[in-house]
Amino acid sequence: MNSTKGANATAGTSLTVALCTHNHKERLGRTLRGVAQLVAPGCPWELLIVDNASTDGTSQLVMTSDWRMPGMNVRVVREEKLGLSNARNRAIEEATGEYIVFMDDDESPDPHWLGAYERIILAERPDALGGRIEVMFEDGRRPTWLQDELLGFLGQLDHGGAARRLTAPDTPIFGGNFAFRKDIFARIGTFDAELGRKGSDNTGGEDTEIYRRMIASGCNVWWVPNAVIHHRIQAGKLRRRYFLDLHFRQGRAQGMRKRGAASRIPPRYLIPQLWRALKVALLVRLSRGPDAALRTQMNVAYFLGYVYGWACGKDDIKKVRLAHR
C-alpha cells in the first residue's frame, strides 16, 4: 500500500482518498482499518483525513499509527466550520491528487475499490465517477418494516452491472462513494455549504445537487459498478423516526427554496396534496399493516416539512438548493 509510483503507474495520474469525519471515533476506527487493507492502485495515492470539528477523541485516533500500513501516505487536516459540505470543500483545497475519491467514516471499502476507479480513469478520463454502495447491518438484523424500497435512503446505490456514462438527472452518484477530477470544481463550483449534514442535523442533498449540476454542465460522469463500498448501518438509523425526520427536513428545505421572496402563506395547492398523502398513508396502514406503511408516512412528513419550511423558513433561503435522492 505504498504511495510511491509502482511499475504499472501512469504518468500524470494520482488519487486522493478524502475521508471526512465528525465525532464518530468508534466507527472511524473500523473504517481506517479497512482503508489500510486496500490493494494499492498502480498510480500514486494518499489518504486525506478531514477532521470536521470533532470533540470526541477523533483527533487523537487519526494521529496514531497502529492502524496504518507501512508506507501509507496519510495527511490530517482540521476544518473547524461544521458541515459535511464544508469538510469536503476543505478536502478539495488540500488534495494533491488529480482525482479526489470521497468516502464516509462509517464505511468499509472493497479491497479492490481504488483499482476499479483507476481503470475507468485511465480509459475514459472522466470528470466524475460513482460506485456501488451496499448496505451492511452491523448487528446482523434487519427490521421487518425496512422494505427494499427504503434502502436507498440508507445510502444503497446500484445503477447496474456495466460501467457506463451517466447522462440522466435521475441516476445520481452518492457522497459515500464518488470521485471527481480536482480541476472540475473550478468549472462547476464546489459543494453547496447550505446542504449536507451538520452535526446531528441529517439534512442531505449536497451530493445529488452537485451531480445534477454536473449533468446540466455536460460533464463526463461514469458509473463504476466494481468500485464497491459497504455502508455500515448503525442501530440509530434503524428506526422509523429516522426516515420520517429525514423527509421532514428535506421537505422543509424544499419549501423554503420554493418560497423565495414570496408570501409566507403556503400556496393552496399544498392542502390537497397533503390531504391525499394522509389518505394514502392511512389506507395502506389499514389494508397492509404498519410495516408497509412507512413509505407513505414519509410522504406525509415531507409535505408537513414543506408547509413548515414555506411558512417559517429563513429569509436568506435563496442560497438553498435541494436535490432529492
C-alpha positions as CSV (number, residue, x, y, z in Angstrom):
1,M,0.0,0.0,0.0
2,N,2.8,2.3,-0.8
3,S,2.1,5.8,-2.1
4,T,5.1,5.8,-4.4
5,K,4.7,5.1,-8.1
6,G,4.5,1.4,-8.9
7,A,5.7,-0.3,-12.0
8,N,2.3,0.0,-13.7
9,A,1.7,3.6,-12.8
10,T,0.7,6.0,-15.5
11,A,2.3,9.4,-15.5
12,G,0.1,12.3,-14.6
13,T,-2.5,10.2,-12.7
14,S,-2.8,10.3,-8.9
15,L,-5.6,9.8,-6.3
16,T,-6.5,11.5,-3.1
17,V,-8.9,9.4,-0.9
18,A,-10.8,12.1,1.1
19,L,-12.3,10.8,4.4
20,C,-14.4,13.5,6.2
21,T,-15.3,12.7,9.8
22,H,-17.1,14.3,12.7
23,N,-17.4,12.8,16.2
24,H,-17.5,9.2,15.0
25,K,-14.4,7.9,16.8
26,E,-15.7,4.3,17.3
27,R,-16.9,3.7,13.8
28,L,-14.0,5.6,12.3
29,G,-11.5,3.1,13.7
30,R,-13.1,0.3,11.7
31,T,-13.1,2.4,8.6
32,L,-9.4,3.2,8.9
33,R,-8.5,-0.4,9.4
34,G,-10.5,-1.2,6.2
35,V,-8.7,1.6,4.2
36,A,-5.4,0.2,5.4
37,Q,-6.2,-3.2,3.8
38,L,-6.8,-1.7,0.3
39,V,-4.9,-3.2,-2.6
40,A,-2.8,-0.3,-3.8
41,P,-3.6,1.0,-7.3
42,G,-0.9,1.4,-9.9
43,C,-0.8,5.2,-9.5
44,P,0.4,7.2,-6.5
45,W,-2.3,7.9,-3.9
46,E,-2.8,9.5,-0.5
47,L,-5.3,9.3,2.3
48,L,-6.5,12.8,3.4
49,I,-8.5,12.8,6.6
50,V,-10.6,15.9,7.3
51,D,-11.4,16.2,11.0
52,N,-14.6,18.3,11.0
53,A,-14.5,20.0,14.4
54,S,-14.6,16.7,16.3
55,T,-14.6,16.8,20.1
56,D,-14.8,13.0,20.9
57,G,-11.2,11.9,20.6
58,T,-11.2,11.6,16.8
59,S,-8.2,13.9,16.5
60,Q,-6.1,11.6,18.7
61,L,-7.2,8.5,16.9
62,V,-6.3,9.7,13.4
63,M,-2.8,10.8,14.6
64,T,-1.9,7.3,15.9
65,S,0.0,4.8,13.8
66,D,-1.3,1.4,14.9
67,W,-4.0,1.3,12.1
68,R,-1.6,2.3,9.3
69,M,0.2,0.0,6.9
70,P,3.9,0.7,6.3
71,G,4.4,3.3,3.5
72,M,0.9,4.8,3.8
73,N,0.8,8.4,2.7
74,V,-1.5,10.0,5.3
75,R,-2.3,13.6,5.9
76,V,-4.7,15.0,8.5
77,V,-6.3,18.5,8.4
78,R,-8.9,20.0,10.7
79,E,-11.8,22.0,9.4
80,E,-13.5,24.0,12.2
81,K,-16.5,25.1,10.2
82,L,-19.1,22.4,10.9
83,G,-20.8,20.7,8.0
84,L,-20.1,17.8,5.6
85,S,-20.0,20.2,2.6
86,N,-17.5,22.4,4.4
87,A,-15.3,19.4,5.1
88,R,-15.5,18.2,1.5
89,N,-14.7,21.7,0.2
90,R,-11.6,21.7,2.5
91,A,-10.6,18.4,1.0
92,I,-10.8,19.9,-2.4
93,E,-8.4,22.7,-1.3
94,E,-5.9,20.3,0.3
95,A,-5.9,17.3,-2.1
96,T,-2.8,16.8,-4.1
97,G,-4.3,14.0,-6.4
98,E,-5.6,14.6,-9.9
99,Y,-8.7,12.8,-8.8
100,I,-10.4,13.1,-5.3
101,V,-12.2,9.9,-4.2
102,F,-14.7,10.6,-1.3
103,M,-15.9,8.2,1.3
104,D,-17.7,8.4,4.6
105,D,-16.5,7.5,8.1
106,D,-19.0,4.6,8.6
107,E,-18.0,2.6,5.5
108,S,-15.7,-0.4,4.6
109,P,-14.3,-0.4,1.1
110,D,-13.8,-3.5,-1.0
111,P,-10.1,-4.2,-1.2
112,H,-10.1,-3.6,-5.0
113,W,-12.1,-0.3,-4.7
114,L,-9.4,2.1,-5.9
115,G,-8.2,-0.2,-8.6
116,A,-11.7,-0.3,-10.1
117,Y,-11.8,3.5,-10.2
118,E,-8.3,3.7,-11.6
119,R,-9.2,1.5,-14.6
120,I,-12.0,3.8,-15.7
121,I,-10.0,6.9,-15.0
122,L,-7.2,5.7,-17.3
123,A,-9.6,4.5,-20.0
124,E,-12.1,7.4,-20.0
125,R,-10.5,10.4,-18.2
126,P,-14.0,11.3,-16.8
127,D,-14.9,14.4,-14.9
128,A,-16.6,12.4,-12.1
129,L,-17.3,8.8,-11.2
130,G,-19.6,7.0,-8.8
131,G,-19.5,3.4,-7.4
132,R,-21.9,0.9,-5.9
133,I,-22.9,1.1,-2.3
134,E,-24.0,-1.9,-0.4
135,V,-25.9,-1.7,2.9
136,M,-24.4,-3.7,5.8
137,F,-26.3,-4.1,9.1
138,E,-23.7,-4.1,11.8
139,D,-25.8,-6.0,14.4
140,G,-26.9,-8.5,11.7
141,R,-30.6,-7.8,12.0
142,R,-32.8,-6.1,9.5
143,P,-36.2,-4.8,10.9
144,T,-39.3,-6.3,9.3
145,W,-40.6,-2.8,8.4
146,L,-37.4,-1.9,6.4
147,Q,-38.7,-2.7,2.9
148,D,-36.3,-2.9,-0.1
149,E,-37.6,0.4,-1.4
150,L,-36.3,2.2,1.7
151,L,-32.6,1.0,1.4
152,G,-31.8,3.9,-0.9
153,F,-32.5,6.3,2.0
154,L,-29.7,4.4,3.9
155,G,-27.3,5.0,1.1
156,Q,-27.7,1.9,-1.0
157,L,-26.9,2.6,-4.7
158,D,-26.8,0.3,-7.7
159,H,-27.2,1.5,-11.3
160,G,-26.5,-1.9,-12.8
161,G,-23.6,-4.2,-13.5
162,A,-22.0,-2.5,-16.5
163,A,-19.7,0.5,-16.5
164,R,-21.3,3.3,-18.5
165,R,-21.6,7.1,-18.8
166,L,-24.4,8.7,-16.8
167,T,-26.4,11.4,-18.6
168,A,-29.7,11.5,-16.8
169,P,-30.5,13.6,-13.7
170,D,-32.3,10.7,-12.0
171,T,-29.2,8.4,-11.8
172,P,-27.2,10.2,-9.2
173,I,-23.9,9.2,-7.6
174,F,-23.9,9.3,-3.8
175,G,-21.4,11.0,-1.4
176,G,-20.4,7.8,0.3
177,N,-18.6,6.6,-2.9
178,F,-17.8,9.1,-5.6
179,A,-14.8,10.7,-7.2
180,F,-14.1,13.9,-9.1
181,R,-11.2,15.3,-11.2
182,K,-10.0,18.0,-9.0
183,D,-9.9,20.7,-11.6
184,I,-13.6,20.3,-12.5
185,F,-14.5,22.3,-9.4
186,A,-13.1,25.4,-10.9
187,R,-15.7,25.0,-13.7
188,I,-18.8,23.9,-11.8
189,G,-18.1,25.2,-8.3
190,T,-17.8,23.3,-5.0
191,F,-20.3,21.6,-2.7
192,D,-23.2,23.8,-1.6
193,A,-22.5,24.6,2.1
194,E,-26.2,25.1,2.8
195,L,-26.8,21.4,2.1
196,G,-25.4,18.3,3.7
197,R,-25.2,17.0,7.3
198,K,-24.2,19.5,10.1
199,G,-23.7,17.7,13.3
200,S,-27.0,16.0,14.3
201,D,-28.9,17.7,11.5
202,N,-29.2,15.0,8.9
203,T,-30.4,17.1,6.0
204,G,-28.7,15.9,2.9
205,G,-28.9,16.6,-0.8
206,E,-25.4,18.0,-1.4
207,D,-24.3,15.0,-3.4
208,T,-27.2,14.8,-5.8
209,E,-27.2,18.6,-6.2
210,I,-23.6,18.7,-7.4
211,Y,-24.3,15.6,-9.6
212,R,-27.2,17.4,-11.3
213,R,-25.2,20.5,-11.7
214,M,-22.5,18.4,-13.5
215,I,-25.0,16.8,-15.8
216,A,-26.5,20.2,-16.6
217,S,-23.0,21.4,-17.5
218,G,-22.3,18.5,-19.8
219,C,-19.7,16.8,-17.6
220,N,-18.5,13.3,-18.4
221,V,-19.7,11.2,-15.4
222,W,-19.2,7.5,-15.2
223,W,-20.8,4.6,-13.3
224,V,-18.2,2.2,-11.9
225,P,-20.1,-0.9,-10.5
226,N,-16.9,-2.7,-9.4
227,A,-15.9,0.2,-7.1
228,V,-17.8,-1.2,-4.1
229,I,-18.2,0.4,-0.7
230,H,-20.1,-1.3,2.2
231,H,-22.1,1.2,4.2
232,R,-22.4,0.1,7.8
233,I,-25.8,1.0,9.3
234,Q,-25.9,1.7,13.0
235,A,-28.9,0.9,15.2
236,G,-29.8,4.6,15.5
237,K,-30.8,4.7,11.8
238,L,-33.0,1.5,12.1
239,R,-35.9,3.4,13.5
240,R,-39.0,4.7,11.7
241,R,-38.4,8.1,13.2
242,Y,-35.1,8.5,11.3
243,F,-36.8,8.1,8.0
244,L,-39.6,10.5,8.9
245,D,-37.2,13.1,10.2
246,L,-35.1,12.8,7.1
247,H,-38.2,13.5,4.9
248,F,-39.5,16.3,7.1
249,R,-36.1,18.1,6.8
250,Q,-36.0,17.6,3.0
251,G,-39.5,19.0,2.7
252,R,-38.7,21.9,4.9
253,A,-35.6,22.8,2.8
254,Q,-37.6,22.5,-0.5
255,G,-40.4,24.6,0.9
256,M,-38.0,27.4,1.9
257,R,-36.3,27.3,-1.5
258,K,-39.6,27.4,-3.5
259,R,-41.0,30.2,-1.5
260,G,-38.1,32.5,-2.2
261,A,-39.3,36.1,-1.7
262,A,-43.0,35.2,-1.9
263,S,-45.5,35.5,0.9
264,R,-45.1,33.2,3.9
265,I,-48.7,32.0,3.4
266,P,-48.4,28.5,1.9
267,P,-50.0,28.1,-1.6
268,R,-53.4,26.5,-1.7
269,Y,-52.3,23.6,-3.9
270,L,-50.3,22.2,-0.9
271,I,-53.5,21.4,1.0
272,P,-55.0,18.8,-1.3
273,Q,-51.5,17.3,-1.8
274,L,-51.1,16.9,1.9
275,W,-54.6,15.5,2.3
276,R,-54.1,12.9,-0.4
277,A,-50.8,11.8,1.2
278,L,-52.6,11.5,4.5
279,K,-55.4,9.4,3.0
280,V,-53.0,7.1,1.2
281,A,-50.9,6.5,4.3
282,L,-54.0,5.7,6.3
283,L,-55.3,3.3,3.7
284,V,-52.0,1.5,3.4
285,R,-51.7,1.1,7.1
286,L,-55.3,-0.3,7.4
287,S,-55.0,-2.6,4.4
288,R,-51.4,-3.8,4.6
289,G,-50.3,-3.1,8.1
290,P,-47.7,-0.8,9.7
291,D,-44.7,-2.5,8.2
292,A,-45.8,-1.5,4.7
293,A,-47.0,2.0,5.6
294,L,-43.7,3.7,6.4
295,R,-43.0,4.9,2.8
296,T,-46.4,6.6,2.6
297,Q,-45.9,8.1,6.0
298,M,-42.6,9.6,4.8
299,N,-44.5,11.4,2.0
300,V,-46.8,12.9,4.7
301,A,-43.7,14.0,6.7
302,Y,-42.2,15.6,3.5
303,F,-45.4,17.7,2.9
304,L,-45.6,18.7,6.5
305,G,-42.0,19.9,6.3
306,Y,-42.7,21.6,3.0
307,V,-45.5,23.6,4.6
308,Y,-43.4,24.4,7.6
309,G,-40.5,25.5,5.5
310,W,-42.6,27.7,3.4
311,A,-44.3,29.4,6.4
312,C,-41.4,29.5,8.8
313,G,-38.2,29.3,6.8
314,K,-35.2,31.7,6.8
315,D,-35.4,34.8,4.6
316,D,-32.0,34.1,3.1
317,I,-33.2,30.8,1.6
318,K,-32.3,31.9,-1.9
319,K,-29.0,30.3,-1.1
320,V,-30.5,26.9,-0.6
321,R,-30.6,24.4,-3.5
322,L,-32.0,21.0,-2.7
323,A,-31.8,17.9,-4.9
324,H,-33.8,14.8,-3.7
325,R,-32.5,11.3,-3.5
